[in-house]
Amino acid sequence: MVKFWFLLICMQVFIPPGQASGQNTDLPFRSGEYARYGAYFNWNFIWIQSGEVEFNTDTIQYKQQKAWHLKAVGKTFKAYDLLFQVRDTFETFSNYGTFKPIYSRRTLNHGKENSVHQYWSESPSGKIKTRITQDKKSVFMASLPAQENTFDLLATAYNFRKFDFNKLFIGQKVPYRMLIDRQAADLFFRYLGKEKVKTRNGKEYLCHKVSVYLLQGDFFPEGEYMKIWFTDDSNHLPVQVETEILVGSVKAVLLETKLMKYPLSSQIK
């Protein structure tokens, strides 16, 4: 569960223009949208909920411009804090009209380890100013090259929902670019077709299923081990995500939504 929130934030990926057909320019979410997910860890073939994460969207005035404020907060339940406490917050500020990134901050508190990741988009240089502070490590500061459509984890998540999965064929690979710690990585996802998903609260949805390629780290093996199911409606809301990790597997399941932009017409029951 150490980086389960990374799993949740990565549930969606952005498609650079011209690299694949079917991108929708309209945002499939609105100010005030709320979604809550349960975090489950597989323990000896039993799925145990040990935490949750909440996503919120808002529109505000930021640096003299109208902006999107995206926020995700993840935490373990108190009963599991003695084993491993997680208190993480992700925030992103993007231009309201273009959704281009302005500033993002990721504050991670895992057990006794703490870190803060900050990214500023610098105009007109096109660079991304980066500052990362971690316990017992030197402060990392750099200016990363920013190719078009380079987003942090949270903005990447919301951007992915713009894509029209119905225009993909089964097995098609689609590239995306995302800021991961100290680099901007070029990755891909593969479309796997439609599938029904039943959640823990008994609701069932018709979904689009994809597999996401991840880089190897201290938590994930390298490869297409992450599977994500998005609602087959105009919201393209993630319903479930499951992935193998180095010590088992983890799963995120949709529990609650509020103020969706479109009806969840993909819900079967």
C-alpha positions in Angstrom: 0.0 0.0 0.0 3.0 2.3 0.1 2.2 4.0 -3.1 -1.4 3.1 -3.6 -2.2 6.8 -4.2 0.1 6.8 -7.2 -2.0 3.9 -8.5 -5.2 6.0 -8.1 -3.8 9.2 -9.6 -2.4 7.2 -12.6 -5.8 5.8 -13.4 -6.0 8.1 -16.4 -3.5 9.3 -19.0 -3.4 12.2 -21.5 -3.2 11.6 -25.2 -1.0 14.2 -27.1 -2.8 15.7 -30.1 -2.0 14.0 -33.4 -0.7 10.8 -31.8 -4.1 9.1 -31.8 -7.6 9.9 -33.1 -10.6 10.5 -30.9 -9.6 13.2 -28.4 -12.4 15.4 -27.2 -11.7 19.0 -26.6 -14.5 19.3 -24.0 -13.7 18.6 -20.4 -15.9 15.7 -19.2 -16.0 17.1 -15.6 -17.2 20.3 -14.0 -16.5 22.4 -10.9 -17.7 20.7 -7.8 -17.3 17.1 -9.0 -16.5 14.7 -6.2 -15.4 11.0 -6.3 -14.4 8.7 -3.5 -12.5 5.4 -3.9 -11.7 2.5 -1.6 -8.2 1.2 -1.4 -7.9 -2.6 -1.2 -4.8 -4.8 -0.6 -4.8 -8.5 -1.4 -3.8 -10.5 1.6 -3.7 -14.3 1.2 -6.4 -14.2 -1.5 -8.6 -11.8 0.6 -9.2 -8.2 -0.4 -8.9 -5.9 2.6 -9.9 -2.2 2.5 -7.2 -0.3 4.3 -7.8 3.3 3.1 -9.5 5.6 0.7 -8.9 8.6 -1.5 -11.1 11.6 -2.4 -11.0 13.6 -5.6 -12.4 17.2 -5.9 -12.5 19.8 -8.7 -13.1 23.5 -8.3 -12.6 26.8 -10.2 -10.7 29.7 -8.6 -8.7 32.8 -9.3 -5.1 31.9 -9.3 -2.2 34.2 -10.2 -4.6 36.7 -11.7 -6.3 34.2 -14.0 -9.3 31.8 -13.8 -8.0 28.3 -13.1 -8.9 24.8 -12.3 -8.0 23.6 -8.9 -7.8 19.8 -8.7 -7.2 18.1 -5.4 -6.8 14.5 -4.3 -6.3 13.4 -0.6 -5.4 9.8 0.3 -5.2 8.2 3.7 -5.0 4.9 5.5 -7.7 4.1 8.1 -6.6 4.5 11.7 -6.7 0.8 12.3 -3.9 0.4 9.8 -1.8 3.4 10.8 0.2 1.3 13.2 1.3 -0.9 10.3 1.9 1.9 7.8 0.4 5.4 8.0 -0.3 7.3 4.7 -1.4 10.9 4.5 -0.9 12.2 1.0 -2.2 15.4 -0.8 -2.0 16.1 -4.5 -2.9 19.6 -5.9 -2.8 21.0 -9.4 -3.6 24.4 -10.8 -4.3 24.7 -14.6 -5.5 27.4 -16.9 -9.3 27.3 -17.1 -9.6 27.7 -20.8 -6.7 25.7 -22.1 -6.0 23.4 -19.1 -2.3 24.1 -19.5 -0.4 23.5 -16.2 0.5 26.4 -14.0 1.7 24.8 -10.7 1.4 21.5 -9.0 2.3 20.2 -5.5 2.5 16.6 -4.2 2.9 16.1 -0.4 3.7 12.6 0.6 3.7 11.2 4.1 4.5 7.5 4.2 5.3 6.2 7.7 8.3 8.2 8.8 9.2 9.3 5.3 8.1 12.7 4.0 8.5 14.5 0.7 7.2 17.4 -1.3 7.3 17.6 -5.1 6.7 20.9 -6.8 6.4 21.8 -10.5 6.1 25.3 -12.0 5.4 25.8 -15.7 7.7 28.6 -16.9 6.5 30.8 -19.8 7.7 31.7 -22.4 10.8 29.5 -21.9 8.7 26.3 -22.1 10.6 24.8 -19.1 9.3 23.1 -16.0 10.9 24.3 -12.8 11.2 21.4 -10.4 11.8 21.2 -6.7 11.8 18.0 -4.6 12.5 17.8 -0.9 12.9 14.5 0.8 13.9 13.4 4.3 17.7 12.9 4.7 18.3 13.8 1.0 19.6 16.9 -0.7 17.0 19.2 -2.2 16.6 18.4 -5.9 16.2 21.4 -8.2 16.1 21.4 -12.0 14.6 22.9 -15.1 13.1 20.1 -17.2 12.3 20.5 -20.9 8.5 20.7 -21.4 7.3 19.2 -24.6 3.6 19.9 -25.5 1.1 18.2 -23.2 3.4 17.3 -20.3 1.4 17.0 -17.2 1.8 16.0 -13.5 0.1 12.9 -12.1 -3.2 14.6 -11.1 -3.7 16.7 -14.3 -2.8 13.6 -16.3 -5.6 11.8 -14.5 -8.3 14.3 -15.4 -7.0 14.8 -19.0 -7.4 11.2 -19.8 -11.1 11.4 -19.5 -11.3 13.6 -22.6 -10.5 10.5 -24.8 -13.2 8.8 -27.0 -12.4 5.1 -26.4 -15.0 4.0 -28.9 -12.6 5.2 -31.7 -9.9 2.8 -30.6 -9.5 -0.8 -31.8 -8.7 -3.7 -29.4 -5.0 -4.0 -28.9 -4.2 -0.4 -30.0 -1.3 1.2 -28.2 -1.6 5.0 -27.4 1.4 7.0 -26.2 1.2 9.6 -23.4 3.7 11.8 -21.5 3.8 12.4 -17.7 5.9 14.0 -15.1 7.2 11.3 -12.7 9.4 12.6 -9.9 12.6 14.0 -11.7 11.7 13.3 -15.3 9.1 13.6 -18.0 8.5 10.0 -19.2 7.0 8.8 -22.5 4.8 5.8 -21.8 1.7 4.1 -23.4 -1.5 2.4 -22.7 -3.2 -0.4 -24.6 -7.0 -0.6 -25.3 -8.5 -3.9 -24.3 -12.2 -3.4 -25.2 -15.4 -3.3 -23.2 -16.2 -5.2 -20.0 -18.8 -5.2 -17.2 -17.5 -4.3 -13.7 -19.4 -4.8 -10.4 -18.3 -2.7 -7.5 -18.2 -3.4 -3.8 -21.5 -1.5 -3.2 -23.3 -3.8 -5.7 -23.4 -1.4 -8.6 -22.5 -2.6 -12.1 -21.1 -0.6 -15.0 -20.3 -1.1 -18.6 -16.7 0.0 -19.0 -13.8 0.5 -21.3 -10.7 -1.5 -20.2 -7.1 -0.5 -20.7 -3.7 -1.7 -19.6 -1.1 0.9 -18.6 2.6 0.5 -19.1 4.5 1.6 -16.0 8.2 2.1 -15.3 9.9 -0.2 -12.8 10.3 1.3 -9.3 10.5 0.4 -5.6 6.8 -0.6 -5.7 5.8 -1.5 -9.3 7.3 -4.1 -11.7 7.9 -2.7 -15.2 5.3 -3.6 -17.7 1.5 -3.6 -18.4 0.4 -4.8 -15.0 -2.1 -2.0 -14.3 -5.6 -2.5 -15.6 -8.2 0.3 -15.5 -11.9 0.3 -16.2 -13.6 3.6 -17.3 -17.3 4.2 -17.6 -18.8 3.8 -21.1 -20.5 7.2 -21.0 -19.5 10.8 -21.5 -17.9 11.1 -18.0 -15.2 8.4 -18.6 -15.0 8.1 -14.9 -12.6 5.4 -13.5 -14.6 2.7 -11.8 -11.9 0.2 -10.9 -8.1 -0.1 -11.2 -6.1 -3.1 -10.3 -2.3 -3.8 -10.5 0.3 -6.2 -9.5 3.0 -4.9 -7.1 6.3 -6.4 -5.9 4.6 -7.8 -2.8 1.1 -8.8 -4.1 -1.6 -6.7 -5.7 -3.8 -3.7 -5.0 -7.2 -2.5 -6.2 -9.1 0.8 -6.2 -12.9 0.7 -6.4 -15.4 3.6 -6.9 -17.6 4.1 -3.8 -19.3 7.4 -4.3 -19.8 10.3 -6.7 -21.4 13.8 -6.6 -22.1 16.5 -9.2 -21.0 14.6 -12.2 -21.2 16.6 -15.5 -23.2 13.9 -17.3 -25.5 11.1 -16.2 -23.7 7.8 -15.4 -25.6 6.1 -18.2 -23.1 3.2 -18.1 -24.5 2.0 -14.9 -26.4 -1.2 -15.5 -27.9 -1.7 -12.0 
